[in-house]
């Protein structure tokens, strides 16, 4: 079904296992003029809540899904149409779509979930990873403290168009072994290098978030030939200040009432933290070895006086490749000002609406920035 005067807004697929989202709130009323990229509604998934943007510039003629309604991936959320299109024509379009639509998960079954995470042995550690896409120069995504490969929920599949993209779980995190050694970025970078060896990745574009940014930088400085380009997202190591209460609170928290406020600090909008996200974190923290692993890494990140132990800023010029730094303007973990005054060879971008998690809070802008940087 197609009509050049009618455009659809459908439920996006955020992450390989997402099958539906729930409409939380419409941000734009019917009849409003919107520009492509404007946020028009909030949607909540099992992992996180996020805004859905208008795909076109035009008039939002119809809210097809109501607030509180669960809509399958690729299901119809709204209709944009030229004012010349009659209400009857909009009605007919919606009816035709709904009559023909088959939810992805019902139609494709388990195949809708896509590729499953795999594990590879790196020395005496098992490292879990998810590979998407084929061809091109590979990209390696490294999450931050307390995270896992799901940190790239809104980016991994998008970035994999025309290239191979790997997202791994660092030691002590996700489905990887919980042995973190002394927990320093040097040890973690060594494991990442071993991961690349195990998968025969000679070199890759490396993207690191927070702690993962410092790990990525350490890898680039130690083995510059293996890092085709370096992207640091909300990275530690670019200044002395850090929210030690967050780091230690995450490492120590064991109950919902302790963890939820800690997770909310990650985002400019704390309502993005869903109950499922909190439950997933608590489930992870109950795994054997996690408490010790997080405590060890936390001690390697934050000094007794509350400042950062990790320092990569003054060494960035030793890496000969291209460097992109992305910060959220409302980061409560590491100040956005840490991006100021970096060498002229470093490209710096600030995401205005984001906190410490720009790749999740503003995925459209983040993906655009990263794709514009990658060759």
C-alpha positions in Angstrom: 0.0 0.0 0.0 1.4 3.4 -0.9 0.2 7.0 -1.4 2.6 9.8 -2.1 0.5 12.2 0.0 0.3 9.8 3.0 3.2 8.8 5.2 3.3 6.3 8.1 5.0 6.4 11.5 5.6 2.8 12.6 6.8 1.3 15.8 10.6 1.2 15.6 12.7 -1.9 16.4 15.1 -0.9 19.2 17.3 -4.0 19.8 17.2 -7.4 18.2 14.8 -8.9 20.7 12.2 -6.1 20.8 8.8 -7.3 19.6 6.5 -4.5 20.8 6.4 -1.1 22.5 3.8 0.7 24.6 2.7 4.2 23.8 3.3 6.3 26.9 2.3 9.8 25.8 1.7 11.7 22.6 3.8 14.8 22.5 2.2 16.3 19.4 -1.6 16.6 18.9 -3.5 15.6 15.8 -3.5 18.4 13.2 -0.1 19.8 14.2 2.6 20.6 11.7 5.8 18.8 12.5 9.3 18.7 11.0 11.2 15.5 10.2 13.1 14.6 13.4 10.7 16.2 15.8 9.8 14.0 18.8 6.1 13.1 18.5 5.5 10.4 21.1 7.1 8.6 24.0 7.3 4.8 23.7 8.3 2.3 26.5 9.9 -1.0 25.8 11.1 -3.7 28.2 14.5 -2.1 28.4 14.0 1.7 28.2 11.6 4.4 27.3 12.4 6.7 24.5 11.0 9.3 22.1 9.9 8.4 18.5 10.7 11.1 15.9 8.7 12.1 12.9 10.0 10.5 9.7 8.8 13.4 7.5 7.8 17.1 7.5 4.1 17.5 7.4 0.8 17.4 9.2 0.2 14.7 11.8 -3.3 13.7 10.8 -4.1 10.7 12.9 -3.0 9.0 16.2 -3.6 5.4 15.2 -2.4 4.0 18.6 -3.7 5.4 21.8 -1.8 6.1 25.0 -1.2 2.9 27.0 -1.6 0.7 23.9 1.0 -1.9 23.1 2.0 -1.9 19.4 4.1 -4.6 17.7 7.3 -3.7 15.9 6.4 -2.2 12.5 2.9 -1.6 13.7 1.1 1.6 12.8 1.5 4.5 15.2 0.4 7.6 13.2 -0.4 9.0 9.8 1.0 12.1 8.2 -0.9 13.5 5.3 -1.2 16.5 3.1 -4.3 18.7 4.1 -5.8 17.9 0.7 -6.2 14.3 1.8 -9.7 13.7 3.2 -10.4 12.0 6.5 -12.1 9.2 4.5 -8.9 8.6 2.6 -6.9 8.5 5.8 -9.5 6.1 7.3 -9.2 3.8 4.2 -5.4 3.9 4.4 -5.4 2.9 8.0 -8.0 0.1 7.5 -6.0 -1.3 4.6 -2.8 -1.3 6.6 -4.3 -3.0 9.6 -6.0 -5.6 7.4 -2.7 -6.5 5.7 -0.4 -6.2 8.7 1.1 -9.3 10.3 3.2 -8.8 13.5 6.9 -9.7 12.9 7.2 -12.1 15.9 4.0 -14.0 15.0 5.1 -14.3 11.4 8.7 -15.1 11.7 8.8 -16.8 15.1 12.2 -17.2 16.7 13.9 -15.9 13.6 12.6 -12.4 14.4 15.0 -12.2 17.4 17.9 -12.3 15.0 21.5 -13.4 15.7 22.2 -14.6 19.2 25.1 -13.7 21.3 28.2 -15.9 21.1 31.2 -16.5 23.3 34.9 -16.8 22.6 37.7 -17.9 24.8 40.3 -15.2 25.6 43.1 -16.8 27.6 41.3 -18.1 30.7 38.2 -15.9 30.2 35.0 -16.4 28.3 33.9 -13.2 26.5 30.4 -12.9 25.2 29.7 -10.8 22.1 27.1 -10.1 19.5 28.0 -9.8 15.9 25.8 -8.0 13.3 26.3 -7.3 9.7 28.9 -8.3 7.1 31.6 -6.7 5.1 33.3 -3.3 5.4 35.8 -2.3 8.0 34.7 -3.8 11.3 33.5 -1.7 14.2 33.9 -2.7 17.9 31.6 -1.3 20.6 32.7 -1.3 24.2 30.2 -0.5 26.9 30.8 1.3 30.2 30.9 0.4 33.9 28.1 -1.9 35.0 26.8 -2.1 31.4 26.9 -4.8 28.7 26.3 -5.1 25.0 22.7 -3.8 25.5 24.1 -0.4 26.0 24.2 -0.2 22.2 20.5 -1.3 21.9 19.6 1.6 19.6 22.8 1.7 17.6 24.2 -1.8 16.9 21.8 -2.9 14.1 21.7 0.6 12.6 25.5 0.8 12.3 25.7 -2.7 10.8 24.3 -1.7 7.5 27.2 -2.5 5.1 29.7 -3.3 7.8 30.4 -5.9 10.5 29.8 -4.6 14.1 30.8 -6.4 17.3 29.5 -5.5 20.7 31.2 -7.3 23.6 30.7 -7.7 27.3 33.8 -6.7 29.2 35.1 -9.0 31.9 33.0 -8.7 35.0 30.0 -7.7 32.9 27.1 -9.3 31.1 27.7 -12.9 30.1 31.5 -12.7 30.2 33.8 -14.2 32.9 33.8 -12.2 36.1 37.6 -12.3 36.5 38.8 -8.7 36.0 42.3 -9.0 37.4 43.3 -5.7 39.0 40.4 -4.0 37.2 42.5 -1.4 35.5 41.8 -0.1 32.0 45.2 -1.6 31.0 44.0 -5.1 31.9 40.6 -4.7 30.2 42.3 -3.3 27.1 44.5 -6.4 27.0 41.4 -8.6 27.1 39.9 -6.6 24.2 43.1 -7.1 22.2 42.8 -10.8 23.0 39.2 -10.8 21.8 40.3 -9.3 18.5 43.0 -11.9 18.2 40.5 -14.7 18.9 38.2 -13.5 16.1 41.1 -12.7 13.8 40.2 -9.0 13.7 43.4 -7.3 12.6 42.0 -3.8 13.1 38.7 -2.1 13.8 37.1 1.2 14.4 36.7 1.2 18.2 33.8 3.0 20.0 33.9 3.1 23.8 31.4 4.5 26.3 32.5 5.8 29.7 34.8 3.2 31.2 34.8 1.6 27.8 36.1 4.8 26.3 39.2 4.7 28.5 39.6 1.0 27.6 39.3 1.9 23.9 41.8 4.7 24.3 44.3 2.5 26.1 44.1 -0.1 23.3 44.6 2.7 20.7 47.7 4.0 22.6 49.2 0.5 23.2 48.5 -0.9 19.7 47.6 2.0 17.4 47.8 -0.1 14.3 44.8 -2.1 15.5 42.5 0.9 16.0 41.4 2.4 12.7 39.6 5.2 14.5 38.7 6.0 18.0 35.3 7.3 19.3 35.0 8.2 23.0 31.4 8.5 24.3 31.0 10.2 27.7 34.5 8.8 28.4 36.3 8.8 31.7 39.9 9.8 31.7 39.5 13.3 30.1 39.4 15.2 33.4 39.8 14.7 37.2 36.1 15.0 38.3 33.8 12.0 38.4 30.6 11.1 40.3 32.1 8.7 42.7 28.8 8.3 44.5 27.4 6.8 41.3 30.3 4.4 40.7 30.3 3.2 44.3 26.5 3.2 44.6 26.2 1.0 41.5 28.9 -1.3 42.8 27.3 -1.7 46.2 23.5 -1.5 45.5 21.5 -4.7 45.9 17.9 -3.6 46.2 15.5 -1.8 43.8 15.4 1.2 46.1 19.2 1.5 46.0 19.7 0.9 42.3 16.9 2.8 40.7 18.1 6.3 41.9 21.6 5.4 40.7 20.4 4.4 37.2 18.4 7.6 37.0 21.5 9.7 37.3 22.7 8.2 34.0 20.0 10.0 32.0 19.0 13.6 31.5 15.4 12.4 31.8 15.2 10.0 34.7 11.8 8.7 33.5 13.6 6.8 30.8 14.6 4.2 33.4 12.0 1.4 33.2 11.1 -1.2 35.8 12.5 -3.9 33.5 15.9 -2.1 33.2 16.1 -2.0 37.0 15.2 -5.7 37.3 17.8 -6.6 34.6 20.5 -4.8 36.5 19.5 -6.4 39.8 19.5 -9.9 38.1 23.0 -9.2 36.9 24.3 -8.1 40.2 23.1 -11.3 41.8 25.5 -13.4 39.6 28.5 -15.0 41.3 31.6 -12.8 41.2 29.9 -9.6 40.1 30.1 -7.7 43.4 33.9 -8.4 43.7 34.4 -7.5 40.0 32.6 -4.2 40.2 34.3 -3.3 43.5 37.7 -4.0 42.0 37.0 -1.9 38.8 35.4 0.9 40.9 38.6 1.0 43.1 40.7 1.4 39.9 38.5 4.2 38.6 37.9 6.4 41.7 40.6 7.6 44.2 39.9 8.0 47.9 39.5 11.7 47.4 36.7 11.1 44.9 38.8 12.1 41.8 39.5 9.9 38.8 42.5 7.6 38.7 42.3 7.1 35.0 44.1 9.7 32.8 44.1 9.5 29.0 43.6 13.2 28.0 47.3 14.2 27.8 48.1 11.1 25.8 45.5 11.4 23.1 48.0 13.1 20.7 50.1 10.0 20.8 47.4 8.1 18.9 47.9 8.9 15.2 44.4 8.1 14.0 41.1 10.1 13.9 39.4 10.7 17.3 35.7 11.7 17.9 34.5 12.7 21.4 30.8 12.7 22.0 29.3 14.1 25.2 25.8 14.6 26.6 25.2 18.2 27.7 23.6 17.1 31.0 26.1 14.4 32.0 26.0 13.9 35.7 28.8 11.3 35.8 31.6 13.1 34.1 31.3 16.8 33.4 30.6 17.7 29.7 33.4 20.3 30.1 35.9 17.5 30.0 35.5 17.8 26.2 36.8 21.4 26.2 40.3 22.2 25.2 41.2 18.9 23.6 43.7 18.9 20.8 42.5 20.4 17.5 42.9 17.0 15.9 40.1 15.7 18.1 36.6 16.2 16.8 34.1 17.1 19.6 30.3 16.9 19.6 27.9 17.7 22.3 24.4 16.2 22.3 22.1 18.8 23.8 19.3 16.6 25.2 21.4 13.8 26.7 23.1 12.9 29.9 25.7 10.2 30.3 24.0 7.9 27.7 23.7 9.8 24.5 23.7 6.7 22.4 20.4 5.6 24.2 18.9 9.0 24.9 19.3 10.5 21.5 20.1 7.6 19.2 19.1 9.3 15.9 21.6 12.2 16.5 24.2 9.8 17.9 24.0 7.4 15.0 24.2 10.3 12.6 27.3 11.7 14.3 29.0 8.3 14.3 28.2 7.4 10.7 29.4 10.9 9.6 32.7 10.1 11.4 33.3 6.5 10.2 34.6 6.1 6.7 
